[in-house]
Amino acid sequence: MGYNLKISDMQAACGLAQLDRLEGFIEARKQNFAYLSERLQSCAEFLVLPQATPGSDPSWFGFPLTLKPEAQLSRVDLLHYLDQHRIGTRLLFAGNLTGNRICRAGTTAARRRCR
C-alpha cells in the first residue's frame, strides 16, 4: 500500500529503554483524556466527543475532535480558533485508509491487504 510503518533499530532501542516507564505514560494519557473529556462536555452539542469502546481500556494517543454536521463552524474555523489559543493540532489521517486506491482495485490481493 505504500506506507512504511516499520521502526528503525535505533527507534526500537529507545522504545525498549522506555518500557519501565510505560505504566506512568499510560496513566498520564488517561488523566489527560479525562481532563479534556470533562471540560469539553459543554461543547457536546457541536462536537462528537470520543468514547472508549465498551470492554476496552485504551491508552489514548490523542484526543480526536469531530464536528457534528449541525455545527455552525467549519473544520478550518476550529483549527484557526485552536491555533489562536496556542492549542496544537494535526491531522493524523484525512479519511479512511481502506479507501486508498489499492483497496478499491478489486483484486483479491488488494482486498486481502485491506481487511
N, CA, C and O atoms as a Tinker XYZ file with bonds, in Angstrom:
   460  protein
     1  N      0.814000   -1.191000    0.000000    73     2
     2  CA     0.000000    0.000000    0.000000    64     1     3
     3  C      0.857000    1.254000    0.000000    63     2     4     5
     4  O      0.321000    2.349000   -0.173000    81     3
     5  N      2.132000    1.143000    0.183000    73     3     6
     6  CA     2.984000    2.312000    0.129000    64     5     7
     7  C      3.265000    2.972000    1.466000    63     6     8     9
     8  O      3.928000    4.009000    1.494000    81     7
     9  N      2.804000    2.432000    2.548000    73     7    10
    10  CA     3.057000    3.009000    3.867000    64     9    11
    11  C      4.155000    2.205000    4.554000    63    10    12    13
    12  O      3.977000    1.020000    4.835000    81    11
    13  N      5.281000    2.842000    4.821000    73    11    14
    14  CA     6.383000    2.181000    5.506000    64    13    15
    15  C      6.254000    2.499000    6.992000    63    14    16    17
    16  O      6.741000    3.531000    7.453000    81    15
    17  N      5.610000    1.628000    7.728000    73    15    18
    18  CA     5.353000    1.864000    9.146000    64    17    19
    19  C      6.292000    1.057000   10.041000    63    18    20    21
    20  O      5.970000    0.775000   11.195000    81    19
    21  N      7.447000    0.691000    9.507000    73    19    22
    22  CA     8.417000   -0.070000   10.296000    64    21    23
    23  C      9.301000    0.896000   11.078000    63    22    24    25
    24  O      9.568000    2.010000   10.628000    81    23
    25  N      9.748000    0.462000   12.242000    73    23    26
    26  CA    10.649000    1.298000   13.027000    64    25    27
    27  C     12.092000    0.875000   12.766000    63    26    28    29
    28  O     12.367000   -0.261000   12.382000    81    27
    29  N     13.003000    1.820000   12.985000    73    27    30
    30  CA    14.429000    1.538000   12.802000    64    29    31
    31  C     14.978000    0.843000   14.053000    63    30    32    33
    32  O     14.301000    0.769000   15.078000    81    31
    33  N     16.195000    0.343000   13.958000    73    31    34
    34  CA    16.842000   -0.286000   15.115000    64    33    35
    35  C     16.999000    0.711000   16.270000    63    34    36    37
    36  O     16.816000    0.356000   17.434000    81    35
    37  N     17.338000    1.959000   15.935000    73    35    38
    38  CA    17.509000    2.981000   16.970000    64    37    39
    39  C     16.173000    3.270000   17.664000    63    38    40    41
    40  O     16.126000    3.400000   18.888000    81    39
    41  N     15.102000    3.368000   16.896000    73    39    42
    42  CA    13.787000    3.594000   17.496000    64    41    43
    43  C     13.390000    2.416000   18.381000    63    42    44    45
    44  O     12.800000    2.613000   19.443000    81    43
    45  N     13.705000    1.204000   17.957000    73    43    46
    46  CA    13.396000    0.018000   18.761000    64    45    47
    47  C     14.178000    0.050000   20.074000    63    46    48    49
    48  O     13.629000   -0.280000   21.126000    81    47
    49  N     15.440000    0.439000   20.024000    73    47    50
    50  CA    16.257000    0.514000   21.237000    64    49    51
    51  C     15.701000    1.557000   22.206000    63    50    52    53
    52  O     15.644000    1.321000   23.413000    81    51
    53  N     15.293000    2.708000   21.677000    73    51    54
    54  CA    14.696000    3.749000   22.534000    64    53    55
    55  C     13.393000    3.252000   23.144000    63    54    56    57
    56  O     13.119000    3.508000   24.317000    81    55
    57  N     12.596000    2.549000   22.362000    73    55    58
    58  CA    11.337000    2.003000   22.865000    64    57    59
    59  C     11.558000    1.011000   23.987000    63    58    60    61
    60  O     10.857000    1.047000   24.998000    81    59
    61  N     12.520000    0.133000   23.821000    73    59    62
    62  CA    12.823000   -0.849000   24.869000    64    61    63
    63  C     13.277000   -0.166000   26.154000    63    62    64    65
    64  O     12.934000   -0.604000   27.253000    81    63
    65  N     14.051000    0.910000   26.011000    73    63    66
    66  CA    14.535000    1.633000   27.189000    64    65    67
    67  C     13.393000    2.320000   27.941000    63    66    68    69
    68  O     13.517000    2.584000   29.137000    81    67
    69  N     12.293000    2.610000   27.261000    73    67    70
    70  CA    11.158000    3.299000   27.876000    64    69    71
    71  C     10.154000    2.349000   28.536000    63    70    72    73
    72  O      9.263000    2.809000   29.250000    81    71
    73  N     10.277000    1.054000   28.317000    73    71    74
    74  CA     9.276000    0.113000   28.820000    64    73    75
    75  C      9.071000    0.189000   30.332000    63    74    76    77
    76  O      7.956000   -0.019000   30.810000    81    75
    77  N     10.124000    0.482000   31.087000    73    75    78
    78  CA     9.985000    0.582000   32.544000    64    77    79
    79  C      9.069000    1.735000   32.951000    63    78    80    81
    80  O      8.512000    1.730000   34.049000    81    79
    81  N      8.914000    2.716000   32.074000    73    79    82
    82  CA     8.095000    3.890000   32.378000    64    81    83
    83  C      6.701000    3.806000   31.754000    63    82    84    85
    84  O      5.923000    4.754000   31.849000    81    83
    85  N      6.387000    2.689000   31.125000    73    83    86
    86  CA     5.149000    2.553000   30.365000    64    85    87
    87  C      3.895000    2.801000   31.202000    63    86    88    89
    88  O      3.003000    3.528000   30.767000    81    87
    89  N      3.811000    2.212000   32.389000    73    87    90
    90  CA     2.609000    2.388000   33.222000    64    89    91
    91  C      2.355000    3.859000   33.535000    63    90    92    93
    92  O      1.209000    4.308000   33.510000    81    91
    93  N      3.402000    4.605000   33.825000    73    91    94
    94  CA     3.263000    6.039000   34.096000    64    93    95
    95  C      2.783000    6.801000   32.872000    63    94    96    97
    96  O      1.960000    7.709000   32.987000    81    95
    97  N      3.294000    6.435000   31.695000    73    95    98
    98  CA     2.855000    7.076000   30.452000    64    97    99
    99  C      1.368000    6.824000   30.218000    63    98   100   101
   100  O      0.619000    7.736000   29.868000    81    99
   101  N      0.956000    5.582000   30.416000    73    99   102
   102  CA    -0.445000    5.217000   30.193000    64   101   103
   103  C     -1.351000    5.962000   31.166000    63   102   104   105
   104  O     -2.399000    6.472000   30.769000    81   103
   105  N     -0.963000    6.030000   32.418000    73   103   106
   106  CA    -1.771000    6.740000   33.419000    64   105   107
   107  C     -1.880000    8.226000   33.072000    63   106   108   109
   108  O     -2.956000    8.811000   33.197000    81   107
   109  N     -0.782000    8.837000   32.640000    73   107   110
   110  CA    -0.818000   10.254000   32.263000    64   109   111
   111  C     -1.749000   10.474000   31.071000    63   110   112   113
   112  O     -2.491000   11.457000   31.042000    81   111
   113  N     -1.719000    9.583000   30.101000    73   111   114
   114  CA    -2.615000    9.702000   28.946000    64   113   115
   115  C     -4.076000    9.607000   29.374000    63   114   116   117
   116  O     -4.919000   10.370000   28.901000    81   115
   117  N     -4.370000    8.672000   30.267000    73   115   118
   118  CA    -5.751000    8.513000   30.736000    64   117   119
   119  C     -6.210000    9.746000   31.512000    63   118   120   121
   120  O     -7.353000   10.178000   31.366000    81   119
   121  N     -5.334000   10.312000   32.327000    73   119   122
   122  CA    -5.688000   11.518000   33.076000    64   121   123
   123  C     -5.919000   12.699000   32.132000    63   122   124   125
   124  O     -6.857000   13.474000   32.320000    81   123
   125  N     -5.067000   12.831000   31.124000    73   123   126
   126  CA    -5.243000   13.907000   30.147000    64   125   127
   127  C     -6.560000   13.750000   29.397000    63   126   128   129
   128  O     -7.271000   14.728000   29.164000    81   127
   129  N     -6.880000   12.520000   29.022000    73   127   130
   130  CA    -8.127000   12.263000   28.308000    64   129   131
   131  C     -9.331000   12.619000   29.181000    63   130   132   133
   132  O    -10.276000   13.253000   28.709000    81   131
   133  N     -9.299000   12.213000   30.445000    73   131   134
   134  CA   -10.401000   12.515000   31.365000    64   133   135
   135  C    -10.551000   14.026000   31.559000    63   134   136   137
   136  O    -11.668000   14.542000   31.600000    81   135
   137  N     -9.438000   14.721000   31.676000    73   135   138
   138  CA    -9.442000   16.178000   31.842000    64   137   139
   139  C    -10.119000   16.852000   30.649000    63   138   140   141
   140  O    -10.999000   17.695000   30.821000    81   139
   141  N     -9.702000   16.473000   29.441000    73   139   142
   142  CA   -10.286000   17.071000   28.243000    64   141   143
   143  C    -11.752000   16.692000   28.075000    63   142   144   145
   144  O    -12.573000   17.532000   27.705000    81   143
   145  N    -12.084000   15.436000   28.344000    73   143   146
   146  CA   -13.476000   14.983000   28.217000    64   145   147
   147  C    -14.400000   15.790000   29.120000    63   146   148   149
   148  O    -15.471000   16.228000   28.700000    81   147
   149  N    -13.976000   15.978000   30.351000    73   147   150
   150  CA   -14.796000   16.720000   31.315000    64   149   151
   151  C    -14.993000   18.165000   30.870000    63   150   152   153
   152  O    -16.105000   18.689000   30.929000    81   151
   153  N    -13.933000   18.799000   30.432000    73   151   154
   154  CA   -14.012000   20.214000   30.079000    64   153   155
   155  C    -14.694000   20.478000   28.741000    63   154   156   157
   156  O    -15.162000   21.591000   28.499000    81   155
   157  N    -14.755000   19.487000   27.878000    73   155   158
   158  CA   -15.404000   19.681000   26.577000    64   157   159
   159  C    -16.862000   19.234000   26.553000    63   158   160   161
   160  O    -17.510000   19.310000   25.509000    81   159
   161  N    -17.387000   18.772000   27.681000    73   159   162
   162  CA   -18.796000   18.377000   27.730000    64   161   163
   163  C    -19.716000   19.525000   27.326000    63   162   164   165
   164  O    -20.770000   19.297000   26.732000    81   163
   165  N    -19.327000   20.744000   27.641000    73   163   166
   166  CA   -20.157000   21.900000   27.286000    64   165   167
   167  C    -20.203000   22.131000   25.774000    63   166   168   169
   168  O    -21.036000   22.901000   25.294000    81   167
   169  N    -19.329000   21.481000   25.031000    73   167   170
   170  CA   -19.290000   21.618000   23.569000    64   169   171
   171  C    -19.911000   20.420000   22.862000    63   170   172   173
   172  O    -19.835000   20.314000   21.638000    81   171
   173  N    -20.521000   19.520000   23.620000    73   171   174
   174  CA   -21.048000   18.279000   23.045000    64   173   175
   175  C    -22.166000   18.515000   22.035000    63   174   176   177
   176  O    -22.484000   17.623000   21.249000    81   175
   177  N    -22.761000   19.699000   22.044000    73   175   178
   178  CA   -23.822000   19.967000   21.069000    64   177   179
   179  C    -23.273000   20.086000   19.648000    63   178   180   181
   180  O    -24.005000   19.849000   18.687000    81   179
   181  N    -21.985000   20.450000   19.497000    73   179   182
   182  CA   -21.426000   20.544000   18.151000    64   181   183
   183  C    -20.169000   19.702000   17.933000    63   182   184   185
   184  O    -19.626000   19.683000   16.828000    81   183
   185  N    -19.704000   19.010000   18.963000    73   183   186
   186  CA   -18.554000   18.111000   18.830000    64   185   187
   187  C    -18.963000   16.673000   19.131000    63   186   188   189
   188  O    -19.740000   16.420000   20.051000    81   187
   189  N    -18.438000   15.745000   18.356000    73   187   190
   190  CA   -18.565000   14.324000   18.687000    64   189   191
   191  C    -17.391000   14.019000   19.604000    63   190   192   193
   192  O    -16.245000   13.991000   19.156000    81   191
   193  N    -17.663000   13.794000   20.868000    73   191   194
   194  CA   -16.585000   13.534000   21.826000    64   193   195
   195  C    -16.236000   12.051000   21.816000    63   194   196   197
   196  O    -17.129000   11.204000   21.808000    81   195
   197  N    -14.950000   11.733000   21.817000    73   195   198
   198  CA   -14.539000   10.328000   21.752000    64   197   199
   199  C    -14.906000    9.558000   23.013000    63   198   200   201
   200  O    -14.889000   10.095000   24.121000    81   199
   201  N    -15.235000    8.299000   22.817000    73   199   202
   202  CA   -15.540000    7.399000   23.933000    64   201   203
   203  C    -14.844000    6.071000   23.678000    63   202   204   205
   204  O    -14.666000    5.654000   22.534000    81   203
   205  N    -14.461000    5.426000   24.748000    73   203   206
   206  CA   -13.835000    4.107000   24.624000    64   205   207
   207  C    -14.878000    3.081000   24.200000    63   206   208   209
   208  O    -16.044000    3.171000   24.585000    81   207
   209  N    -14.456000    2.130000   23.423000    73   207   210
   210  CA   -15.313000    1.013000   23.048000    64   209   211
   211  C    -15.623000    0.209000   24.304000    63   210   212   213
   212  O    -14.719000   -0.040000   25.101000    81   211
   213  N    -16.876000   -0.205000   24.506000    73   211   214
   214  CA   -17.203000   -1.000000   25.701000    64   213   215
   215  C    -16.274000   -2.211000   25.849000    63   214   216   217
   216  O    -16.004000   -2.927000   24.885000    81   215
   217  N    -15.800000   -2.416000   27.063000    73   215   218
   218  CA   -14.910000   -3.541000   27.347000    64   217   219
   219  C    -13.447000   -3.267000   27.031000    63   218   220   221
   220  O    -12.603000   -4.142000   27.222000    81   219
   221  N    -13.132000   -2.060000   26.548000    73   219   222
   222  CA   -11.738000   -1.746000   26.221000    64   221   223
   223  C    -11.119000   -0.899000   27.332000    63   222   224   225
   224  O    -11.827000   -0.364000   28.185000    81   223
   225  N     -9.818000   -0.785000   27.312000    73   223   226
   226  CA    -9.081000    0.028000   28.277000    64   225   227
   227  C     -7.988000    0.768000   27.506000    63   226   228   229
   228  O     -6.811000    0.425000   27.621000    81   227
   229  N     -8.369000    1.783000   26.719000    73   227   230
   230  CA    -7.393000    2.411000   25.827000    64   229   231
   231  C     -6.373000    3.282000   26.546000    63   230   232   233
   232  O     -6.634000    3.843000   27.610000    81   231
   233  N     -5.220000    3.372000   25.934000    73   231   234
   234  CA    -4.202000    4.337000   26.307000    64   233   235
   235  C     -4.263000    5.402000   25.214000    63   234   236   237
   236  O     -3.634000    5.260000   24.165000    81   235
   237  N     -5.015000    6.458000   25.461000    73   235   238
   238  CA    -5.329000    7.441000   24.434000    64   237   239
   239  C     -4.080000    8.128000   23.914000    63   238   240   241
   240  O     -3.334000    8.733000   24.683000    81   239
   241  N     -3.852000    8.036000   22.622000    73   239   242
   242  CA    -2.706000    8.676000   21.964000    64   241   243
   243  C     -2.967000   10.164000   21.748000    63   242   244   245
   244  O     -2.049000   10.983000   21.793000    81   243
   245  N     -4.203000   10.488000   21.517000    73   243   246
   246  CA    -4.596000   11.869000   21.269000    64   245   247
   247  C     -6.050000   12.048000   21.643000    63   246   248   249
   248  O     -6.674000   11.152000   22.211000    81   247
   249  N     -6.576000   13.194000   21.325000    73   247   250
   250  CA    -7.979000   13.482000   21.608000    64   249   251
   251  C     -8.628000   13.927000   20.303000    63   250   252   253
   252  O     -8.576000   15.105000   19.948000    81   251
   253  N     -9.238000   12.987000   19.592000    73   251   254
   254  CA    -9.820000   13.346000   18.293000    64   253   255
   255  C    -11.050000   14.241000   18.449000    63   254   256   257
   256  O    -11.919000   13.989000   19.284000    81   255
   257  N    -11.101000   15.274000   17.639000    73   255   258
   258  CA   -12.257000   16.164000   17.617000    64   257   259
   259  C    -12.946000   16.017000   16.270000    63   258   260   261
   260  O    -12.311000   16.117000   15.220000    81   259
   261  N    -14.245000   15.780000   16.313000    73   259   262
   262  CA   -15.049000   15.675000   15.100000    64   261   263
   263  C    -16.222000   16.624000   15.241000    63   262   264   265
   264  O    -16.953000   16.587000   16.231000    81   263
   265  N    -16.395000   17.472000   14.243000    73   263   266
   266  CA   -17.530000   18.393000   14.257000    64   265   267
   267  C    -18.786000   17.672000   13.801000    63   266   268   269
   268  O    -18.760000   16.905000   12.839000    81   267
   269  N    -19.878000   17.920000   14.495000    73   267   270
   270  CA   -21.167000   17.380000   14.072000    64   269   271
   271  C    -21.637000   18.162000   12.842000    63   270   272   273
   272  O    -21.275000   19.327000   12.674000    81   271
   273  N    -22.435000   17.531000   11.987000    73   271   274
   274  CA   -22.911000   18.226000   10.778000    64   273   275
   275  C    -23.642000   19.536000   11.080000    63   274   276   277
   276  O    -23.580000   20.475000   10.287000    81   275
   277  N    -24.326000   19.603000   12.208000    73   275   278
   278  CA   -25.086000   20.811000   12.540000    64   277   279
   279  C    -24.239000   21.916000   13.184000    63   278   280   281
   280  O    -24.770000   22.972000   13.529000    81   279
   281  N    -22.946000   21.689000   13.347000    73   279   282
   282  CA   -22.065000   22.708000   13.932000    64   281   283
   283  C    -22.057000   23.948000   13.034000    63   282   284   285
   284  O    -22.111000   23.839000   11.809000    81   283
   285  N    -21.991000   25.101000   13.647000    73   283   286
   286  CA   -22.021000   26.362000   12.903000    64   285   287
   287  C    -20.626000   26.847000   12.508000    63   286   288   289
   288  O    -20.455000   28.019000   12.175000    81   287
   289  N    -19.640000   25.972000   12.541000    73   287   290
   290  CA   -18.298000   26.343000   12.120000    64   289   291
   291  C    -17.701000   25.200000   11.315000    63   290   292   293
   292  O    -18.152000   24.057000   11.398000    81   291
   293  N    -16.694000   25.526000   10.546000    73   291   294
   294  CA   -16.030000   24.521000    9.719000    64   293   295
   295  C    -14.805000   23.984000   10.454000    63   294   296   297
   296  O    -14.400000   24.515000   11.488000    81   295
   297  N    -14.232000   22.934000    9.904000    73   295   298
   298  CA   -13.005000   22.384000   10.480000    64   297   299
   299  C    -11.904000   23.435000   10.463000    63   298   300   301
   300  O    -11.144000   23.558000   11.424000    81   299
   301  N    -11.814000   24.194000    9.376000    73   299   302
   302  CA   -10.798000   25.246000    9.267000    64   301   303
   303  C    -11.017000   26.303000   10.346000    63   302   304   305
   304  O    -10.058000   26.769000   10.962000    81   303
   305  N    -12.281000   26.686000   10.581000    73   303   306
   306  CA   -12.587000   27.652000   11.647000    64   305   307
   307  C    -12.109000   27.132000   13.003000    63   306   308   309
   308  O    -11.500000   27.867000   13.781000    81   307
   309  N    -12.389000   25.867000   13.272000    73   307   310
   310  CA   -11.982000   25.270000   14.545000    64   309   311
   311  C    -10.461000   25.246000   14.668000    63   310   312   313
   312  O     -9.920000   25.578000   15.723000    81   311
   313  N     -9.773000   24.861000   13.606000    73   311   314
   314  CA    -8.310000   24.824000   13.637000    64   313   315
   315  C     -7.730000   26.213000   13.875000    63   314   316   317
   316  O     -6.776000   26.358000   14.640000    81   315
   317  N     -8.288000   27.237000   13.233000    73   315   318
   318  CA    -7.822000   28.614000   13.452000    64   317   319
   319  C     -8.051000   29.044000   14.901000    63   318   320   321
   320  O     -7.177000   29.654000   15.517000    81   319
   321  N     -9.220000   28.727000   15.440000    73   319   322
   322  CA    -9.524000   29.083000   16.827000    64   321   323
   323  C     -8.520000   28.432000   17.787000    63   322   324   325
   324  O     -7.967000   29.094000   18.665000    81   323
   325  N     -8.297000   27.142000   17.607000    73   323   326
   326  CA    -7.363000   26.434000   18.486000    64   325   327
   327  C     -5.950000   26.989000   18.336000    63   326   328   329
   328  O     -5.235000   27.143000   19.327000    81   327
   329  N     -5.546000   27.289000   17.106000    73   327   330
   330  CA    -4.216000   27.849000   16.861000    64   329   331
   331  C     -4.067000   29.217000   17.541000    63   330   332   333
   332  O     -3.026000   29.506000   18.131000    81   331
   333  N     -5.094000   30.047000   17.458000    73   331   334
   334  CA    -5.051000   31.367000   18.097000    64   333   335
   335  C     -4.912000   31.260000   19.612000    63   334   336   337
   336  O     -4.390000   32.167000   20.260000    81   335
   337  N     -5.381000   30.148000   20.170000    73   335   338
   338  CA    -5.283000   29.934000   21.612000    64   337   339
   339  C     -4.114000   29.019000   21.979000    63   338   340   341
   340  O     -4.060000   28.457000   23.073000    81   339
   341  N     -3.191000   28.887000   21.040000    73   339   342
   342  CA    -1.946000   28.128000   21.231000    64   341   343
   343  C     -2.199000   26.671000   21.606000    63   342   344   345
   344  O     -1.504000   26.101000   22.446000    81   343
   345  N     -3.204000   26.084000   20.970000    73   343   346
   346  CA    -3.509000   24.665000   21.148000    64   345   347
   347  C     -3.116000   23.968000   19.857000    63   346   348   349
   348  O     -3.734000   24.178000   18.813000    81   347
   349  N     -2.093000   23.146000   19.933000    73   347   350
   350  CA    -1.587000   22.470000   18.742000    64   349   351
   351  C     -2.540000   21.402000   18.234000    63   350   352   353
   352  O     -3.173000   20.690000   19.015000    81   351
   353  N     -2.631000   21.303000   16.937000    73   351   354
   354  CA    -3.465000   20.289000   16.297000    64   353   355
   355  C     -2.702000   19.688000   15.130000    63   354   356   357
   356  O     -1.719000   20.255000   14.652000    81   355
   357  N     -3.165000   18.544000   14.684000    73   355   358
   358  CA    -2.645000   17.949000   13.455000    64   357   359
   359  C     -3.636000   16.907000   12.964000    63   358   360   361
   360  O     -4.346000   16.271000   13.743000    81   359
   361  N     -3.658000   16.758000   11.673000    73   359   362
   362  CA    -4.491000   15.729000   11.073000    64   361   363
   363  C     -3.663000   14.456000   11.005000    63   362   364   365
   364  O     -2.601000   14.436000   10.382000    81   363
   365  N     -4.132000   13.413000   11.632000    73   363   366
   366  CA    -3.404000   12.148000   11.565000    64   365   367
   367  C     -3.754000   11.399000   10.293000    63   366   368   369
   368  O     -2.868000   10.948000    9.568000    81   367
   369  N     -5.024000   11.269000   10.025000    73   367   370
   370  CA    -5.497000   10.617000    8.815000    64   369   371
   371  C     -6.644000   11.444000    8.283000    63   370   372   373
   372  O     -7.600000   11.740000    9.001000    81   371
   373  N     -6.547000   11.808000    7.045000    73   371   374
   374  CA    -7.648000   12.534000    6.410000    64   373   375
   375  C     -8.459000   11.523000    5.621000    63   374   376   377
   376  O     -8.331000   11.420000    4.401000    81   375
   377  N     -9.278000   10.794000    6.318000    73   375   378
   378  CA   -10.096000    9.784000    5.666000    64   377   379
   379  C     -9.733000    8.389000    6.117000    63   378   380   381
   380  O     -8.872000    8.191000    6.974000    81   379
   381  N    -10.396000    7.451000    5.532000    73   379   382
   382  CA   -10.239000    6.046000    5.879000    64   381   383
   383  C     -9.141000    5.427000    5.019000    63   382   384   385
   384  O     -9.219000    5.471000    3.791000    81   383
   385  N     -8.124000    4.852000    5.649000    73   383   386
   386  CA    -7.034000    4.235000    4.881000    64   385   387
   387  C     -7.530000    3.149000    3.939000    63   386   388   389
   388  O     -6.939000    2.928000    2.883000    81   387
   389  N     -8.604000    2.474000    4.310000    73   387   390
   390  CA    -9.104000    1.414000    3.431000    64   389   391
   391  C     -9.777000    1.986000    2.190000    63   390   392   393
   392  O    -10.138000    1.235000    1.284000    81   391
   393  N     -9.950000    3.301000    2.136000    73   391   394
   394  CA   -10.461000    3.940000    0.927000    64   393   395
   395  C     -9.361000    4.214000   -0.081000    63   394   396   397
   396  O     -9.624000    4.750000   -1.158000    81   395
   397  N     -8.133000    3.852000    0.257000    73   395   398
   398  CA    -6.994000    4.021000   -0.633000    64   397   399
   399  C     -7.255000    3.313000   -1.960000    63   398   400   401
   400  O     -7.930000    2.285000   -2.005000    81   399
   401  N     -6.719000    3.871000   -3.023000    73   399   402
   402  CA    -6.923000    3.340000   -4.371000    64   401   403
   403  C     -6.643000    1.843000   -4.469000    63   402   404   405
   404  O     -7.388000    1.127000   -5.138000    81   403
   405  N     -5.595000    1.357000   -3.823000    73   403   406
   406  CA    -5.263000   -0.070000   -3.923000    64   405   407
   407  C     -6.367000   -0.940000   -3.322000    63   406   408   409
   408  O     -6.590000   -2.064000   -3.773000    81   407
   409  N     -7.048000   -0.426000   -2.313000    73   407   410
   410  CA    -8.116000   -1.206000   -1.681000    64   409   411
   411  C     -9.373000   -1.253000   -2.537000    63   410   412   413
   412  O    -10.224000   -2.124000   -2.355000    81   411
   413  N     -9.488000   -0.317000   -3.470000    73   411   414
   414  CA   -10.644000   -0.306000   -4.365000    64   413   415
   415  C    -10.327000   -0.987000   -5.693000    63   414   416   417
   416  O    -11.181000   -1.051000   -6.578000    81   415
   417  N     -9.118000   -1.489000   -5.833000    73   415   418
   418  CA    -8.669000   -2.029000   -7.118000    64   417   419
   419  C     -9.456000   -3.258000   -7.549000    63   418   420   421
   420  O     -9.515000   -3.570000   -8.739000    81   419
   421  N    -10.052000   -3.950000   -6.607000    73   419   422
   422  CA   -10.874000   -5.097000   -6.966000    64   421   423
   423  C    -10.114000   -6.403000   -7.079000    63   422   424   425
   424  O    -10.716000   -7.437000   -7.369000    81   423
   425  N     -8.827000   -6.386000   -6.860000    73   423   426
   426  CA    -8.073000   -7.632000   -6.940000    64   425   427
   427  C     -8.170000   -8.377000   -5.619000    63   426   428   429
   428  O     -8.400000   -7.784000   -4.565000    81   427
   429  N     -7.994000   -9.662000   -5.699000    73   427   430
   430  CA    -8.026000  -10.485000   -4.492000    64   429   431
   431  C     -6.936000  -10.052000   -3.524000    63   430   432   433
   432  O     -7.175000   -9.955000   -2.321000    81   431
   433  N     -5.735000   -9.790000   -4.045000    73   431   434
   434  CA    -4.616000   -9.383000   -3.186000    64   433   435
   435  C     -4.922000   -8.057000   -2.495000    63   434   436   437
   436  O     -4.626000   -7.897000   -1.312000    81   435
   437  N     -5.511000   -7.109000   -3.218000    73   435   438
   438  CA    -5.836000   -5.809000   -2.620000    64   437   439
   439  C     -6.883000   -5.964000   -1.526000    63   438   440   441
   440  O     -6.754000   -5.367000   -0.457000    81   439
   441  N     -7.913000   -6.756000   -1.778000    73   439   442
   442  CA    -8.947000   -6.959000   -0.758000    64   441   443
   443  C     -8.358000   -7.626000    0.479000    63   442   444   445
   444  O     -8.708000   -7.269000    1.604000    81   443
   445  N     -7.466000   -8.594000    0.277000    73   443   446
   446  CA    -6.860000   -9.302000    1.400000    64   445   447
   447  C     -6.016000   -8.333000    2.238000    63   446   448   449
   448  O     -6.050000   -8.405000    3.466000    81   447
   449  N     -5.271000   -7.439000    1.610000    73   447   450
   450  CA    -4.418000   -6.486000    2.323000    64   449   451
   451  C     -5.226000   -5.460000    3.110000    63   450   452   453
   452  O     -4.749000   -4.942000    4.120000    81   451
   453  N     -6.419000   -5.168000    2.668000    73   451   454
   454  CA    -7.219000   -4.103000    3.283000    64   453   455
   455  C     -8.190000   -4.608000    4.329000    63   454   456   457
   456  O     -9.007000   -3.830000    4.823000    81   455
   457  N     -8.133000   -5.858000    4.680000    73   455   458
   458  CA    -9.026000   -6.378000    5.725000    64   457   459
   459  C     -8.445000   -6.122000    7.076000    63   458   460
   460  O     -9.047000   -6.485000    8.087000    81   459
